Amino acid sequence: MTRIRRRGTGAAIAGGLGLALALAACSDGDSGGGSTDGGDTGAATEIDCAPYEEFGDLEGTSVSIYTSIVEPEQQTQEDSYDPFEECTGVTVEYEGSREFEAQLLVRIQAGNAPDIAYLPQPGLLKTIVGDFPDAIVPAPDATVANVDEFFSASWKEYGTVDGTFYAAPLGSNVKSYVWYSPSMFSDAGYEVPETWEDLIALSDQIVDDGAMPWCAGVESGDATGWPGTDFIEDIVLRTAGPEVYDQWYTHEIPFNDPQIVDAWDTAGEILKNPDYVNAGLGGVDSIATTPWTDAGYPILDGTCWLHRAANFYATQWPEGTEVAPDGDVYAFYLPTDQSDIKPVLGGGEFVAAFDDRPEVQAFQTYLSSADWANAKAKTTPMGGWVSANNGLDPENLATEFDKLSAEILADPDSVIRFDASDLMPGEVGAGTFWTGIVNWLTGSSTQEVTDQIEASWPAS
């Protein structure tokens, strides 16, 4: 059977122009999202309730969720659960935390795990399976069937450890973006760069014209440093190439391999260049203490020209900011000098369960379905969200920017790689790599930092 959930004006559900693709990564912040071109607050959301009947009578039960996804994105997450709650009678209890990465393992060890956690790192999944094998629960058959139908084999592999499938994909992100002001570019006569060489030439031109081109920030509470790892990973893909990238995150080559050191130094030509950063925010070392949520804001007052951040940064712009090709801000693909491929850095969350009660398994199944992907698109009128679920109807996505993300992913020249720090062992990818970024930005050399991270890699 199918039920229709019609919401009132309290939560906007957009019909929308766009396609979206973001691996909605670990995102936090309190600021409102940028405005878009979608929005129909009376839109209906349909869900086929039949797949959940196999789990029995679920009326009056509840499922607890723990995640790093907080406002402004939390509300759209919660709104997307409404059709499931109406269909099944299950109440979804949502808890978002900026301390998610640090606190989840503490809670599991204390025997206080949530029913479901959204893991932003496959490496964290491997850590949990290795350290707490009795706590985490394999995905139910109905979830497996959805993943086999709606996702590519590579996405299923990210949620698999030692041959057991645990965690279905949730959202997806495209991280290879540079944000800018279209009107500022037009007024200055600047063009969107098509190669890395063009990007550096543009940066130098901005300096010659008396301004500072780049703004950046990596502060994120207990997760401080992660935006810098994205920058490094994008550069590894562009300078060393996808094969070396794969060897790096799997530790087939050491973390401090010369090709990786060279990539850090290339990133440093921007991030550690006092002529380039940190526009409107301070010196190079201010990057370490500038909240990632706010780091692009100097673009809005004309202080900064360029800010590298993922597609989900669209949700971090202050309320009223128009994200569009002719709007207040927009983004272009982070270019490369490689002529045969278009490297794209991606990411996303994965749904891990710590209980196998019927209502928990039913909710896992819903989150892996085309029903959820379309409900989430309709409840995200501000855009900045995408999914690798092939059951998602592109017409339900919200913005032109989301359409750009979809075009990048669909480009036959695109070579997509998942965020390397999210694939590395947790003590490295969400540990020494993060802290190494901070040390690097505040004075340590590339060699010192990469040597320290290599020394922290677990022996097995």
C-alpha positions, 0 to 999 in steps of 0.5 A: 500500500501507499500512503501520502504524507502532506505537510503544512507550512511548517516544513518546506518540501521543494519540487525543485529544478535540480539534480543533486549529488553531495556526499553529505559529510560530516557537517555542523554549524548553526547558520542558515542555508543559502536560498534556492529556486525551489519550494512548494510547502504543500507538496505531497510525499508518497511512500510504499508501506508494503516493504515494512510489513514484514517487520510486523506491528511496529506501532508505539516503538522508537528508534534512536539516531546519533549523528554528526549532522546538526543544524541547519541540515538536521531539520531536513533529515528529521522531516524526511523521516515523517513518511516512515513514521506515519507508515509504520508508527515508529517514532525516530528520536534524533540526536545530532552532535558536533562531538560525534566522532569522539563520543560514539566510541565512548558510548559504545564502550560504555554499553550505551550505543544508539540504535543507529549511528550515521558513520561519516568514515568507512574507516570508523566502521572498520574500527568499530567492527574490530574493537566492538564486534559484539556491538555492531549488527550486520544489515538485514536482508531487506536493506541488502536487497535495496543496496544491491538494487539502488547502489553501485558495488563500490558503495556497498563495499564501503559499508562491508568489513571482512565480507560482512555488509553492515552499513548502507550509504545515506547521503553523498558529497562532491568535495572538489569545489571552489566557491566564488562570487560571480558578480565579483568575477564579472566586475573584475573581468576574471574567468573561471579557471579551467586548469590548475595552472589557470587557478594559480595564475588567477590567484596571482592576478588577484594579488597583483590587483591588490587583494588576497585571493583565498580564505580557509578554516579547519576548526570543527570542535573535536573534528578540527582539521578535517577540512584540511584533509579534504584539500590535501586529498584533492591535491593528491588526486591531481598531482599523483593520480588515482592509482597512487591515491589508492595506494596511499589510503590502503598503506601500500605506500607510506603516508610520507611517500615522496609523491604525497609530500609533494602533494602537501607542498602543492597544497601549501602553495595556497594554504601556507602562502601569506600572500594568498591567505587568510583573506579577511580572517588573519594570517596563515595560522588563523586557518587552524582556528577559523570555523569551517562553517564561517570560512567562506563568508569573507566572499560575501563582503568582497574581502575573499575571492576563493574558498575550497569547500564541498557541495554541502557548504551550500547549507552553511551560507547565511540565510538569504544568500543566493547560491546560483550562477548569477547569485551571491555565490556559486562554485566551480570544479577544482581544476586539474592539469590532467587532460585525460581524467577529471578527478573528483573527491567524494564522501558520505555517511553510512547507516550502522546499527547496534540493535536488531529489533524489528523497528531498527531493521525497518528504519535501516531498510527505509533509509536505503530505499528510493522512497527515502532518497526522494523524500530527503530531496523534497525536504531539502529546498535549500539544496546542497544534498545529493545521493548515489541512490539511483532510485532518486528522481533528479526532478526532486532535487532542489537547485542549479548547484545540485545539478552541477554536482550531478553533471560532474558525477555523470561526466564520463571523464570523472574519476571519483575517489572516496575521501581517503581520511574516511577510508584510513584507520580511524586513529589516522584518518580521524586522528593524526591526519586531522591534528597533523593539518593543524600542526602544519598550518601553525608552523610544522613542515610537511616532512615533519607532519607526514613523518609523524602521521606515518609513525602513527599508522597501526601495525595491523 
